[in-house]
Amino acid sequence: MEFDYIIVGAGSAGCVLADCLGRNGRARILVIEAGGSDARFWIKVPVGYGFTFSDPRVNWRYSAEPDAGLNGRKGYWPRGRVIGGSGSINAMAWVRGLAHDFDDWESAGAAGWNWQTARAVYDRLESHSERGPDGKVRIRGTGPMRVSDLGAQMHPFSSHFLEAARELDWPLTDDMNGTTPEGLSRYRSTVRNGIRCSPADAFLRPALKRGNVKVLKHALVERLLIQDGHATGVQYRVGDQVMTAHASGEVIVSAGSVNSPQLLQLSGIGPSGLLRSHGIAVERGLEQVGKGLQDHLAITHHFAASEPTLNNRLGHWRGQLMAGLQYVLTRKGPLSVPVNQIGGFIRSDATCTAPDMQVFCNPVSHSTQPSGKPLMERDPGFILSVQPCRPASRGEIAIASGDPHDAPLIRPNSLSDAMDCAAAVRAGRLLRLLASAPTIRRVTRAPKGPDISTMNDAEMLENFRAYAATVFHPCGTCRMGRDASDSVLDARLRVHGVQRLRVVDASSFPNITSGNINAPTMMLAMRAADLILDDARSMAHNT
Ligand SMILES: Cc1cc2nc3c(=O)[nH]c(=O)nc-3n(C[C@H](O)[C@H](O)[C@H](O)COP(=O)(O)OP(=O)(O)OC[C@H]3O[C@@H](n4cnc5c(N)ncnc54)[C@H](O)[C@@H]3O)c2cc1C
């Protein structure tokens, strides 16, 4: 078990790394994944998101600690535990983020990371499936990640959301990933020919064909092996068997924003006090490991509709049968489109220097079953949801014990920064404005749950505390920065003070980006591979 690179985690970042590091066909790469195969119907079918949302066979199903800012509620935190990671169970929205998000990475000490660099990497990462004015579908770009405009398959009700934006004088844009990201548009999705295009489909599968990449499934990495300040390999468990694997090059931790800091801490890299309190010998005291947790919270309101929505088709067995048949025969129809259909970046206030809210409008409503699984309602309904883009509050991830099988503690610390409370109120106001647009009023039978139309600012904040929930974008828990006082990684994603060890995943973000974070995570991993290969070349040159 001797490799050049060992990658912990076959998620969004890990799959990109496995492919990009192994393209020369020579580097021997081991990818170790705690979960199993992604060959599952509900992973492949775009609307299957609701089924994997709480399925323990593919999901870590974490629970956050009671969150004071959210009235002491404990948030449910799904994370992918399967080949493809969270990229195999996510809602498939592809959102690059806004230019200033990446310029802020550079300002935070991640030299070389800025919008110009990020944009160039996105261009290599993506290929776009778009419908031209003649109605024909064209592919633009040659990157492995397929990003599709599924407008033709979206529910007709979705057009009301765009009409409402026009009535409110909100900007409209053709594509929030294009040159004019501000405004409402159709979400672009990681779907290829009606099937989810996960990081595993786009990157890991092609990599495996080359023969120099090996994947271990159902293997939990319990700790990193560190010798004289160098990472030399990993200890992992498959069932009852504990084994080791060694890397002559580097160990790259891509276990995601919850598990990467957990693994570092279990391996003696983290806040010294925390490690000692759990009887873990300190290899490298690094106070910022697990700190700096950021996440997006969204406030969501459901409305009963006076016109048919997706509920009319998918909330009834007859409609489900028809949609299933259509999907099996043509790969089209309601099962081929994720539920996030319309949305985008909007300024909640004319004084904002950049869009500060992300909007989601879905032509469907659902309730949550006791198991946590969303259940599509039978009567027509729709959802409006608004998410402050750049929260300032910081939480943390901390091991609960020295046992790698114990879930770490997730402390989101939501709304602990006053700026986030103000943003929560603006999010509520924006949602109310959208709900009051003439077209939305016309298709609304009644609000379900609290009526936002009559709330004052204090009630709006209380409503956010009572109902806002994570939209599953934790990041920043092993972030890049200047030095060990403010971060875990340098700008080349190397762990401060430990040789041959990097963390490459959403935990490496210096700050959260304005939108969904799968695209930025994969972009980060693609550039990380460039940096790792550059460093290997320089080292070979110098020896
Ligand atoms: C329900 C849900 C919906 C989402 N919707 C969207 C969306 O629509 N658009 C978007 O842009 N983003 C979305 N996201 C977020 C996005 O998918 C994630 O941020 C992104 O996939 C994170 O990538 P990652 O590489 O950091 O971690 P992950 O993709 O989570 O990968 C980490 C991998 O490491 C494995 N692992 C962890 N610990 C160990 C260990 N000790 N040993 C071995 N393996 C280990 C895990 O099993 C996992 O496979 C969503 C996330 C979720 C959970």
The ligand as an SDF file (V2000), in Angstrom:
LIG
                    3D

 53 58  0  0  0  0  0  0  0  0999 V2000
  -28.3770   18.0180    0.8120 C   0  0  0  0  0  0  0  0  0  0  0  0
  -27.3820   18.9260    0.1660 C   0  0  0  0  0  0  0  0  0  0  0  0
  -27.7800   19.7570   -0.8920 C   0  0  0  0  0  0  0  0  0  0  0  0
  -26.8500   20.6010   -1.4950 C   0  0  0  0  0  0  0  0  0  0  0  0
  -27.2240   21.3010   -2.6070 N   0  0  0  0  0  0  0  0  0  0  0  0
  -26.2800   21.9960   -3.2910 C   0  0  0  0  0  0  0  0  0  0  0  0
  -26.5800   22.5720   -4.5620 C   0  0  0  0  0  0  0  0  0  0  0  0
  -27.6730   22.4320   -5.1020 O   0  0  0  0  0  0  0  0  0  0  0  0
  -25.5880   23.2620   -5.1860 N   0  0  0  0  0  0  0  0  0  0  0  0
  -24.3560   23.4270   -4.6300 C   0  0  0  0  0  0  0  0  0  0  0  0
  -23.5280   24.1160   -5.2250 O   0  0  0  0  0  0  0  0  0  0  0  0
  -24.0550   22.8850   -3.4390 N   0  0  0  0  0  0  0  0  0  0  0  0
  -24.9670   22.1350   -2.7940 C   0  0  0  0  0  0  0  0  0  0  0  0
  -24.6300   21.5000   -1.6350 N   0  0  0  0  0  0  0  0  0  0  0  0
  -23.2600   21.6860   -1.1190 C   0  0  0  0  0  0  0  0  0  0  0  0
  -22.1880   20.9320   -1.9080 C   0  0  0  0  0  0  0  0  0  0  0  0
  -22.6710   19.7390   -2.4550 O   0  0  0  0  0  0  0  0  0  0  0  0
  -21.0280   20.6380   -0.9640 C   0  0  0  0  0  0  0  0  0  0  0  0
  -20.6170   21.8360   -0.3880 O   0  0  0  0  0  0  0  0  0  0  0  0
  -19.8400   20.0150   -1.6680 C   0  0  0  0  0  0  0  0  0  0  0  0
  -20.2350   18.8120   -2.2800 O   0  0  0  0  0  0  0  0  0  0  0  0
  -18.7250   19.7780   -0.6500 C   0  0  0  0  0  0  0  0  0  0  0  0
  -17.6640   19.1000   -1.2530 O   0  0  0  0  0  0  0  0  0  0  0  0
  -16.4620   18.5670   -0.3700 P   0  0  0  0  0  0  0  0  0  0  0  0
  -15.5100   17.9290   -1.3010 O   0  0  0  0  0  0  0  0  0  0  0  0
  -15.9990   19.6450    0.5180 O   0  0  0  0  0  0  0  0  0  0  0  0
  -17.1040   17.4610    0.6080 O   0  0  0  0  0  0  0  0  0  0  0  0
  -17.9840   16.2050    0.2630 P   0  0  0  0  0  0  0  0  0  0  0  0
  -18.4730   16.2300   -1.1350 O   0  0  0  0  0  0  0  0  0  0  0  0
  -18.9860   16.0800    1.3440 O   0  0  0  0  0  0  0  0  0  0  0  0
  -16.9430   14.9830    0.3290 O   0  0  0  0  0  0  0  0  0  0  0  0
  -16.3610   14.4960    1.4870 C   0  0  0  0  0  0  0  0  0  0  0  0
  -16.2070   12.9790    1.3210 C   0  0  0  0  0  0  0  0  0  0  0  0
  -15.3070   12.4960    2.3010 O   0  0  0  0  0  0  0  0  0  0  0  0
  -15.8130   11.3090    2.8500 C   0  0  0  0  0  0  0  0  0  0  0  0
  -15.2380   11.1710    4.1910 N   0  0  0  0  0  0  0  0  0  0  0  0
  -15.4500   11.9710    5.2520 C   0  0  0  0  0  0  0  0  0  0  0  0
  -14.7160   11.5560    6.3090 N   0  0  0  0  0  0  0  0  0  0  0  0
  -14.0210   10.4780    5.8940 C   0  0  0  0  0  0  0  0  0  0  0  0
  -13.0900    9.6140    6.5240 C   0  0  0  0  0  0  0  0  0  0  0  0
  -12.6960    9.8220    7.7810 N   0  0  0  0  0  0  0  0  0  0  0  0
  -12.5900    8.5710    5.8110 N   0  0  0  0  0  0  0  0  0  0  0  0
  -12.9510    8.3890    4.5150 C   0  0  0  0  0  0  0  0  0  0  0  0
  -13.8350    9.1790    3.8790 N   0  0  0  0  0  0  0  0  0  0  0  0
  -14.3530   10.2190    4.5480 C   0  0  0  0  0  0  0  0  0  0  0  0
  -17.3110   11.5210    2.8530 C   0  0  0  0  0  0  0  0  0  0  0  0
  -18.0230   10.3030    2.9710 O   0  0  0  0  0  0  0  0  0  0  0  0
  -17.5180   12.2470    1.5340 C   0  0  0  0  0  0  0  0  0  0  0  0
  -17.7360   11.3380    0.4750 O   0  0  0  0  0  0  0  0  0  0  0  0
  -25.5260   20.6490   -1.0010 C   0  0  0  0  0  0  0  0  0  0  0  0
  -25.1260   19.8330    0.0510 C   0  0  0  0  0  0  0  0  0  0  0  0
  -26.0270   18.9590    0.6230 C   0  0  0  0  0  0  0  0  0  0  0  0
  -25.5770   18.0530    1.7290 C   0  0  0  0  0  0  0  0  0  0  0  0
  1  2  1  0
  2  3  1  0
  2 52  2  0
  3  4  2  0
  4  5  1  0
  4 50  1  0
  5  6  2  0
  6  7  1  0
  6 13  1  0
  7  8  2  0
  7  9  1  0
  9 10  1  0
 10 11  2  0
 10 12  1  0
 12 13  2  0
 13 14  1  0
 14 15  1  0
 14 50  1  0
 15 16  1  0
 16 17  1  0
 16 18  1  0
 18 19  1  0
 18 20  1  0
 20 21  1  0
 20 22  1  0
 22 23  1  0
 23 24  1  0
 24 25  2  0
 24 26  1  0
 24 27  1  0
 27 28  1  0
 28 29  2  0
 28 30  1  0
 28 31  1  0
 31 32  1  0
 32 33  1  0
 33 34  1  0
 33 48  1  0
 34 35  1  0
 35 36  1  0
 35 46  1  0
 36 37  1  0
 36 45  1  0
 37 38  2  0
 38 39  1  0
 39 40  1  0
 39 45  2  0
 40 41  1  0
 40 42  2  0
 42 43  1  0
 43 44  2  0
 44 45  1  0
 46 47  1  0
 46 48  1  0
 48 49  1  0
 50 51  2  0
 51 52  1  0
 52 53  1  0
M  END
$$$$
